[in-house]
Amino acid sequence: MTKKVIVESFELDHTIVKAPYVRLISEEKGPAGDVITNFDIRLVQPNTNSIETAGLHTIEHLLAKLIRERIDGMIDCSPFGCRTGFHLIMWGQVDTTTIAKVLKSSLEEIATVTSWEDVPGTTIESCGNYKDHSLFAAKEWAKLILSQGISDDAFVRKVV
């Protein structure tokens, strides 16, 4: 017998969301009662635009550090294959407004303060594709995303 699996992200109607936004995907309770929260961090409008790999890769490395500096409980922040944003996995229950504010602050730092020396994991020893980074692209995307505002709702623009 085949187990029926529903992947929430593939059930989402990508034509009605309004990026950039933070969307709660799920809160899962583990066998020991621990809660893990999964967020859709959508930086660009699906099927309209995508972030090129080098810029997305650098944003990924920076968010791995910057989000952890701003909030406890981050497990992982991984890019979507479509290159429109990230999954953010957190321990415990966290609301979308808090995550949107953390994301905004992190992108502000990328756009205005970050230098190449601030990007973690860019050596052959620390990255699986260390030549595929672009701080210039990461900064330009951060500026564009911030200029549009980050919403804490995927369907109605509620900019934080």
N, C-alpha and C positions, 0 to 999 in steps of 0.2 A: 504494500500500500504506500502511495506517495503522500508525503506530508504537504498540506496546502500552506503556502507561505505568502503573506502579504507584506510587501515592503512599502512602508508609508510614503516614502519619497516618490515612488512610482505611481501612487494614487493621487498625489497633489496635482491639481490643474495649474500647470506652469504658465498658462495664458492669462490668469486673473490676479497673480501676485504683483506687488508693486515694490520693486527693489530700489534702493538698499533697505534691508530690514533684518530683524531678528525674529525668528518664529520658533515657538516650542514645538518640537516634534513629538517627544514622549517623555514620560517619567516611568522608569522601570524599577520594580522592586526585586532585589535579588533574594536568594534562598535564606540569607541571614538577616533580611530586612533592610539592607542598605538600599538607598535610592540613587539611581543614576539618571541624570537629566540630559537629553539630547536636543540640541538646538540646530536650526537651519540658519546659518549666517550668510545671507544672500547679499553680495556686494554689487552685482550688476544684474540687469533685467535678463531673465532666461530667454534664450532663442533670439535675442536682440544684439547681445554683445558677449564677449568673454575676455578674460584676462590672459594675455600670452604667458606661456609657461615660465619664462625667466622671472617676470614680475610677480606672478603668483607664488613661485617658489620662495622668493625673498620675503614676500608678505607672510607666507607660512612660517618661515624661520623666525621672523620678528614677532608675530603673534604668539608663537610658542613661549617666548620670553615675556613679552609685554603684558599679556593677559594674566600670566602667573604672578607678575609684580603687582597687579591691581586687584586680584581676587583669589581667594583660596579655593581649592577643590577642583581645579582643572585637571582632567585626565588626558584629554587629547583635543587637538584642533587640526583636522585633516581636510585637505582640499577636495571638492567635488571633481569628478572626472570631466564634467562639462565646463569647468573653469569659471564658474559664476559665483563661487563662494566656498564655504566650509561647513563641515559638521563640527560642532563644539560639544564635547562630552564633559559633564561636570558631576562630581559627587554631590548628592543632596539636591534639595529643591531650591531653585533660583528662578526669579521672575525675569521675563523678557526685557523689562525696562532696565534692570540692573545690568544685564548682559549688553544691551544696546549702549548704555553709558560707558561701560568698560571698553567696548569696541571703538566707540567714538574717541575716547581718550587715547587709545592705542594708535589709531589711525592718525590722530593729530600729532602724536610723537613721531610717527613714521614720516609724515608730510613735512614737518618743520624742524625737527631736531636731529634725527637719525643720520649718522655718518656710516661709511662702509665698516669702520672699526666696531660699530655697534651691532652689526649683523652676526648672530651666532651661527656656528656650524657651516663655515664656508671653505674649509680646507679639504684636501683629499682624504684625510683621516676621519673627518667628522661629518661628511656628507656623501651620499651615494651618487650625486651628479653635481659636484661642486663648481663646475664651469658654467652651469645653467642658472645664473642669478643676474638680476638687474635691479640695483637700488634705484636707479633713475626711474624705471618703469613702476616700481613699488611706490615711490613718492608721487608720481603723476597720477596713478590710480587712487591713492589715498586722498589726494586733493580733489579729484573728481567726485569720489564717493562722498566726501565730507560736504562738497558744494551742493549735493542733492539732499543731504540730510539722512540720518539713519532712523528708521521707524521701528517702534516696538510692536508693530502689527504688520503682518504680511499683506493684508488686503485693503487696509485703510491707512493712509499716510498719517502717522502720529509721530512726528519727528521729536527725538529727545534732545 
